[in-house]
Amino acid sequence: MLLPPSKGKAEGGSDTVHAPTVGRNHPLAAARREVMTAAIDAASSFSDADLTRVTGVRAAHVTAARAGLAALAEAPSLPAHQRYTGVVHGNAGLARLDPAVLDVDVRIVSGLLGLVALDEPVPPYRLEFTASLPPLGGLATFWRDHLGEYLLELADGVRVWDLLPGEHARMWPPGVRDRLDAVSVRFLRPDGRAANAARAKVAKGRLAAWLINAPEADPPSVAAEADLGDGWSVTATGDAVTATSEH
């Protein structure tokens, strides 16, 4: 299951700092080191205005964001399921889970790390997936160019539940999705426009929690059984699930 990240992140962490975890044996290790280095360099070279766009913070918080990027290599780590504290993640109950015993492989998209498993160490970073960092360019494109084989390996023989919004869905490399059993999930209003963002995040979290407890689910069973909360109806067509909000 693919989930977006969140701006909200738990503070602090363990004595394990970020840089050594990036250097460990991992298919994305080299790419992760490139992004870490570029992010640290941006802390000293970017203007305040540019840094607010890269980190997604308001101007009043740019000094703290700059310091956070500069200290990224030494930042403390927490497992991803404890680090991300957004509405989606809270409603999915990720912090209460034990990743070691799950039957569903949940991955969170990250501008810093690409794709992160729930038990992987993550620092308290601020870096937008839509950011651009020299010399890498746009991070969405950078990660799209590095995730193809990794995604194919992760998803070999299993169903992929794609709960990513548009900006994070840009991480799909061309042609890779067509080679997988991937189910897209959309959250809409009755007129076909995107549903209210706050309501959609709650519903997405509830759906993620339901899917974690139903590893054999398919689109028809989601439409028939998943409860996304008051005012939501769910339909399934082929490899797509649509959740529609009455509000």
N, C-alpha and C positions, 0 to 999 in steps of 0.2 A: 504494500500500500504506500502510495506517494503522498506526502503531506507538505504543505508550505511551511516555511519558518515563521517566526513571530518577532516583532520588534521587542516585545517584552521578554526579558531573560532574567533568571535568578542571578543574584550577585554571588560573589565569592566562589568557593570550590575547594578542592583538595590540594595537597602539596604537590601533586603532579601538574607541572606547568605545560603550556601549550606546545612550545617548540619541539621537545623530545617526542611528543605523541605524533607530530606531523612527520617525523623522520622514521617512524617505525614501518615495518613491512606492510604495505597496503597498495592495492592497484592504483590509487589516486595520490600516493605520497608525493611524487615529483610535482604534480600539478598543484597540490596543496601548498608545498613549499614556495612555489612561484607566487601564489596569491598572497601568502603571508608576507613574503619579502616586499611585494608591490604595495601592500597595505601599510606596512611599516614605513616605507619610503614616502608614501603619500602624506603621512602625519607630519613630515618635516617640509614637504615641498608644496602642498596644496594651500591655496588661499582659504580663508574662512568660508567664503561663499561656495567654493568647490567642495570643501569638506562637508558642509551641511548636506549637499546632494549625495555624496558618496555614503555617508553614514545615516542619512535619513533623520537627522535631529534638527531641532529648531536652532536659530542663531544663538539663543541664550545658553545652549548646551554644547556649543562647538568646542570650547576649550577642554571640557571633560572628554568629548569624543576624540579630540586630537591626542590627548594623553592616553586614552584607551588603546588607540591604534599603535602609538609609539611603544607601548609596553606589551604588545600582543604576544611576543615570544615568551615572556615571563608570566603571562596571565594564568591564574589557576583554572583548573578544569572541573567540569561536572559531566556526568553522562547526559547525553542529549535529552533523554526523557525527563530529566530533572531540570535541565537548563532552560528549555523553551517553556514559557509560561503564558502564552497567548490564549485567546478565547477558544480556538480550535483545540489546542493541546489540553487545556483544562477540562473541556467538555468530553474529550476523548479519554480522560483519566490517565494520561501517559505517566505522570509522576508516581502514580500508585502501582504501576505495573512492574513485574520482574521480567525483563527482556529475555532472560535465559530460558524461560518456560513457555514463551509465546509460540503459537502455531502460525502466526502471521508475521511476516518480515516487514516492519514499518521503517520507511526511509524518509528523512526530512531533507528538503532541498536547502542548500546553504550557499550563499555567495562566497563564503570563506573556504568551505570544505567540499563543495559539490553535492554529494549525497551522503547523509549521515545516518548510521544505524542507531537505534535507541540506546545501546550500551557504549557508544563511542564517546570519548572525551571531547568536550566543546568548551571553549573559553567564553567569557561574557563579552562578545564582540558586537560592534555595530558596523555592518557593511551591507549595503543594499544589493540585491541580486541584479538590479538594473544599473549598477554603478559601472564606471569605466575607470580603469587604472593603467597608467603607463607601466611597462611597455606591453601589457597584456591586451589592452582594448576593453571592450564591453565584457563583463563577467558572464552574462548569459551566453554569449557566443563562445567565450573561452571554455566554459563548462560543457556546452553542447559538443564542442570539438573533442572533449576528453572523456565523455561518458558513454560513447556508443558500445564498445566491447564490454564495459562494466555492467551496463544495463542488460545486455543480452545474457551475460553470465548469471546475474542475479535472478532474472525472470525466466530462465529456461524451464519450461514445463509447468509453470504456475500462472495463475491469473493475476493480472496487475490492476489494482484499483487506483485510478488516476484522479485524485482529489485536488489537483493543482489549479489555481487561478491562472489567467492568461499570462501574466508576467513570469510566473515560474514554469509554466508549461513550455516556455521557450528553451528549456534545457533538453528537450527531446531532439536527438540527432535525426537528420533526414532518413526516412526509411526504416528506422529501428522500431518504431511503434507498430508498423505494419507487420513486423515479423513476430509480434508477441500477442498473447491473449490479453489485450488491454481493454479495460472498461472505463470510459470517461463518465464523469459525474458532473452535471451542471445544476446550478441553483438559480431559478428564474422566477419572475413574476408571471402572472397569467398572460400578459401581453408579449412575453418573450424576452423582455429586457432582463438584465441581471438583477437578482433579488437584492434587497437591502443588505448591505455588507455585514452589519452587526448580526442580523438574524441569520444570514447565510453561514457565518462563522460558527454560531451555536449549533445549527443544524449539521454542519460538516463535522463538528466534533462528535455529536451524537451518532452520526452515521459511522464515523471511524471506530467509536467504542463498540457499536453493534457488529461491525465487520471483524473486529479483533476477537469477538466471542463467537463468530460464525465463519470459521476459516474455509468452509466448503460452499459458501454462499455464491449464488450467481445472480445476474440482473433480475430475473423474475422473482426470486426469493426476497431480494431487497425490496422490490416494489410491493410485495405481498405482506412482508413481515416487519420491515424496519420502521421504527417510530422516531421521526425527526422532531417531534414537538408539535404543539398546537398550531394549526393553520397550514401545515405542510401536507402535500400529497406527493406520492412517488409513482412514477411510471417507468417502464423499461421497454426499450426497442433495440433488439440486436445487441450490439456491444456498447450501448449507451443507457445511462440512467439519468432521468430528469426529476429533480425535486422542485416542486412549484409552491410558492408561498401565496396564500390568500391575501396577505397584508402588504 
